């Protein structure tokens, strides 16, 4: 197909205990890496890379984003009480 860039895809499994954080993590990752497409899966994240990218780095950043989002979700009530 003319004009279609080749891509490489892989999936990242996310523990069930952090599945609620996937949506927010994908939003964060799409903002950090606009040249890479991140998609929500029921139990993880699908990554579609166009061109050369460090897959290990993207996996690491995805796990970090999921972790940060999970912490945010768990502390929303506490922060709301502190702020008032």
Secondary structure by P-SEA (a helix, b strand, c coil): ccccccbbbbbbbbccccccaaaaaaaaaaaacccbbbbbcccbbbbbbcccccaaaaaaaaaaaaaaaaaaaaaaaaaaaaac
